[in-house]
Amino acid sequence: MSNPENKFTKRLERPQTLAGAFGGLMKIFGVRASDSDLVARWPEIIGPEIASLAGICAIKKTRNNKYNIVLRPINPAFALQLSYQTDEIKKQINKYFGYDAVEKISFRR
């Protein structure tokens, strides 16, 4: 059956996690579901200054249930500046999750 009135929104090309799909609702209730929620809310978690310099490239969960976060600077020249701010980045992410969640932050070109 076709949808001539286009009442439905366009389906995303990639599957979403529940945290990504219900991110707005979860934000209202203050639920921090997973690492995908970290990606979806990156600018508000880390702040506009750092978010404008780099985005999340990969998140890897270690055996001890901590995260190794790989950031990709928008310009390779910002990697040095961001490396000086890794403690602040860890602090902001840990504050968001409510526990010591980040083990390591690295950078990729």
C-alpha positions in Angstrom: 0.0 0.0 0.0 1.5 3.3 -1.0 1.5 6.4 1.2 0.5 9.3 -1.1 0.1 11.8 1.7 3.6 11.1 3.2 2.3 11.0 6.8 5.2 8.9 7.9 8.7 10.2 8.3 11.5 8.7 6.2 13.1 5.7 7.7 16.8 6.1 8.6 19.3 4.1 6.5 21.0 2.6 9.5 19.4 0.8 12.4 19.1 2.8 15.6 19.6 1.8 19.2 16.7 2.3 21.6 18.7 5.0 23.4 19.1 6.9 20.1 15.5 6.5 19.1 14.1 7.4 22.5 16.8 9.9 23.4 14.4 12.8 23.9 12.2 10.8 26.2 15.1 9.5 28.1 16.5 13.0 28.5 13.3 14.1 30.2 13.6 11.2 32.7 17.3 11.6 33.1 18.1 8.0 32.0 21.6 7.5 30.7 21.3 4.3 28.6 24.4 3.6 26.7 27.4 4.8 24.7 25.0 5.6 21.8 23.4 8.2 24.1 26.8 9.7 24.6 27.2 10.1 20.8 23.7 11.5 20.3 24.2 14.1 23.1 27.9 14.9 22.6 27.7 18.7 22.3 25.6 19.1 25.4 27.7 16.7 27.5 31.1 17.9 26.5 30.3 21.6 25.9 30.2 23.6 22.7 33.9 24.5 22.7 35.3 21.0 22.6 32.4 19.7 20.5 33.2 22.2 17.8 36.8 20.9 17.6 36.2 17.1 17.6 33.5 14.4 17.4 33.4 10.9 18.5 34.9 8.5 16.0 34.6 5.2 18.0 33.7 3.9 21.5 35.1 0.6 22.6 34.1 -1.1 25.8 36.9 -2.8 27.7 36.7 -6.0 29.8 36.4 -4.0 33.0 33.3 -2.2 31.6 35.0 1.1 31.0 35.1 3.0 27.7 38.0 3.8 25.4 36.9 6.8 23.4 38.4 7.7 20.1 38.0 11.3 19.0 38.4 12.7 15.5 39.4 16.4 15.4 37.9 18.4 12.5 41.4 19.6 11.7 44.5 17.5 12.6 46.1 20.7 14.1 43.5 20.5 16.9 44.7 17.1 18.1 47.5 18.7 20.2 45.2 21.2 21.8 42.7 18.5 22.6 45.4 16.2 24.0 45.9 18.9 26.7 42.2 18.8 27.5 41.9 15.0 27.9 41.5 15.2 31.7 38.6 17.8 31.3 37.0 15.6 28.6 37.2 12.5 30.9 35.8 14.5 33.8 32.8 15.7 31.8 31.9 12.3 30.5 32.3 10.7 33.9 30.1 13.4 35.3 27.4 12.6 32.7 27.5 8.8 33.4 27.8 9.3 37.2 30.7 7.0 37.6 34.3 6.5 36.5 33.4 5.4 32.9 36.3 6.5 30.8 39.6 4.6 30.8 41.3 6.2 27.9 40.8 8.9 25.3 42.8 8.8 22.0 42.7 10.7 18.7 42.5 9.6 15.1 43.1 11.5 11.9 
